[in-house]
Amino acid sequence: MSEPTPEQKWEARYAAAGGYIFGTAPNAFLAANAGLIAPGAKVLSVADGEGRNSVFLAGNGADVHAVEVSPTAISRARKLAAERGVAIAFEQADLLRWSWPEQAYDAVVAIFVQFVPPAERPAFFGRLVRALRPGGLLLLEGYRPEQVANRTGGPSDPAHCYTEAMLREAFAGLEIERLDSYDAVLDEGPGHSGPSALIDLVARAKVRPGT
């Protein structure tokens, strides 16, 4: 029996849920740093899920492009956007196979994107960076390896988790403004609920002289 594709895997998970797996409120890290994204900024929200983050960003005045692999998740995101009265460009795609735009966004938001296999992670991180315009902002939050023991969300394999050394090396080409490891209690629907081992990155694409 063949391994399910990412679309099949995530579609099955979202379709089996009776409601919003990760809630409808924005991720706390994103909300705390939303002031760094100017109204009118063009923002890419990757693995956007059911729209909690893209809808929040659009409500703050951003021009949001949200990419997600699950049609059911996108349907819920469209419903949430309609309820909140915001417009978002939704696109259904597998981010590991997507034709990523380059230097197209003022900000890229990557919240809990740890579905990426470790072998493909360097290429994926590189695409996040190349999608940014000069001076563009990357906001990334993930789980540290300690999260596996918490069993409150995230990957079951510590190889899918992040460390400060890993992110510092992966995003060495950016200006790292903040890189923090800490523990917090999350309340983001049944998918992320309870004590959590988190890591946050705020980084900015360098502006070359003359650009």
C-alpha positions in Angstrom: 0.0 0.0 0.0 1.4 3.4 -1.0 2.1 6.1 1.4 -0.6 8.8 1.4 0.3 12.1 -0.2 0.5 15.3 1.9 -2.9 16.4 0.5 -4.5 13.0 1.4 -3.0 13.1 4.9 -4.0 16.6 5.8 -7.3 16.4 4.0 -8.2 13.3 6.0 -7.3 15.0 9.3 -9.3 18.2 8.6 -12.2 16.3 7.1 -12.5 14.1 10.2 -12.6 17.1 12.5 -16.0 18.5 13.6 -14.7 22.0 13.8 -11.6 24.2 13.7 -8.7 22.0 14.8 -6.5 24.9 15.8 -9.2 27.4 16.7 -10.1 30.7 15.0 -8.0 33.0 17.1 -4.5 33.9 15.6 -1.4 32.3 16.9 -0.1 34.2 19.9 3.4 34.7 18.5 2.0 36.2 15.3 -0.4 38.4 17.2 2.4 39.7 19.4 4.5 40.6 16.3 1.7 41.8 14.0 2.8 45.4 14.5 5.9 44.7 12.5 3.7 44.2 9.4 2.5 47.5 7.9 -1.1 47.8 6.6 -1.1 47.1 2.9 1.9 44.8 3.1 1.8 41.8 0.8 2.1 38.7 3.1 2.4 35.0 2.4 0.9 32.7 5.0 2.3 29.2 4.4 0.4 26.0 5.5 -2.4 28.4 6.5 -4.7 25.7 7.7 -8.2 26.8 8.5 -7.4 30.5 8.2 -7.0 31.7 11.7 -3.7 33.5 10.9 -4.5 34.8 7.3 -7.9 36.2 8.5 -6.2 38.0 11.4 -3.5 39.5 9.1 -6.1 40.6 6.5 -8.2 42.1 9.3 -5.1 44.2 10.2 -5.0 45.5 6.6 -2.5 43.1 5.0 -2.8 41.9 1.4 -2.7 38.1 2.2 -1.8 35.2 -0.1 -2.6 32.0 1.9 -1.4 28.6 0.7 -2.7 25.4 2.1 -2.8 21.7 0.9 -6.2 20.7 2.3 -9.4 21.7 0.4 -11.5 21.2 3.6 -9.2 23.5 5.6 -9.4 26.1 2.8 -13.2 25.9 2.8 -13.3 26.6 6.6 -10.8 29.4 6.0 -13.1 31.0 3.4 -16.0 30.7 5.8 -14.0 32.4 8.5 -12.9 35.2 6.2 -16.5 35.8 5.0 -17.7 36.0 8.7 -14.9 38.5 9.5 -15.5 40.5 6.3 -12.0 40.2 4.8 -10.6 39.3 1.4 -7.8 36.7 1.1 -6.2 35.1 -2.0 -6.4 31.4 -1.1 -4.5 28.8 -3.1 -4.6 25.0 -2.7 -1.1 23.6 -3.2 1.5 21.2 -1.8 4.2 23.6 -0.6 6.9 21.0 -1.2 6.0 21.0 -4.9 4.7 24.5 -5.3 6.3 27.0 -7.7 7.3 29.6 -5.1 7.4 33.3 -6.2 10.7 35.0 -5.5 11.2 38.5 -3.9 7.4 38.8 -4.0 6.4 39.4 -0.4 6.9 42.0 2.3 6.4 39.3 4.9 6.3 35.5 5.1 4.5 33.9 8.0 5.3 30.2 8.8 3.6 29.0 11.9 4.1 25.3 12.9 5.2 24.1 9.5 7.0 21.1 10.9 5.4 18.7 8.4 8.4 19.2 6.2 10.7 16.1 6.2 14.1 16.9 7.6 15.8 16.0 4.3 13.6 18.6 2.5 13.9 21.3 5.2 16.9 23.2 3.9 15.3 23.6 0.5 12.0 24.7 2.1 13.7 27.2 4.4 15.6 28.5 1.3 12.2 29.1 -0.5 10.9 31.1 2.5 13.9 33.3 2.3 13.8 33.8 -1.4 10.1 34.7 -1.3 11.0 37.9 0.7 11.6 41.2 -0.9 14.7 43.1 0.4 13.8 44.3 3.9 11.0 41.7 4.1 10.1 40.1 7.4 10.1 36.4 8.2 8.0 35.3 11.2 8.5 31.6 12.1 7.3 29.7 15.1 7.9 26.0 15.8 8.4 23.3 18.4 11.6 22.3 20.0 12.5 18.6 20.5 11.3 18.8 24.1 7.8 19.1 22.7 7.6 15.4 21.8 7.3 14.4 25.5 4.5 17.0 26.1 2.2 15.3 23.6 0.2 18.6 23.3 0.5 19.0 19.6 3.2 19.0 16.9 5.4 16.3 15.5 5.9 13.0 17.2 9.5 12.8 15.8 12.0 15.1 17.4 13.8 15.2 14.0 11.0 17.5 12.8 11.6 20.0 15.6 13.8 23.0 15.6 16.7 24.2 17.8 18.3 27.7 18.0 21.5 26.4 16.4 19.5 24.9 13.5 17.6 28.1 12.8 20.6 30.4 13.2 22.4 28.4 10.6 19.5 28.0 8.2 18.7 31.7 8.2 22.2 33.0 8.4 21.6 35.1 5.3 18.9 37.1 7.1 19.2 39.7 9.8 18.0 37.8 12.8 16.2 40.2 15.1 14.9 37.7 17.6 15.5 34.0 18.3 13.9 32.7 21.5 13.3 29.3 23.1 10.8 29.2 25.9 7.9 27.2 27.3 4.3 28.3 27.3 0.8 27.0 27.6 -1.0 27.1 24.3 -4.8 27.2 23.8 -5.2 26.9 20.0 -8.0 24.5 19.6 -7.6 20.8 20.3 -4.7 20.6 17.9 -2.4 22.8 20.1 -3.5 22.7 23.7 -1.4 22.6 26.9 2.3 23.0 27.9 4.4 23.6 24.8 8.2 23.8 24.1 8.4 26.7 21.6 10.9 28.5 19.5 10.4 31.8 17.7 12.3 33.5 14.9 11.9 37.1 13.7 14.3 37.8 10.9 14.5 40.3 8.0 15.9 40.0 4.5 19.0 42.2 4.0 18.7 45.3 1.9 21.6 45.5 -0.6 23.1 48.9 -1.3 21.4 50.5 -4.2 18.2 48.6 -3.9 
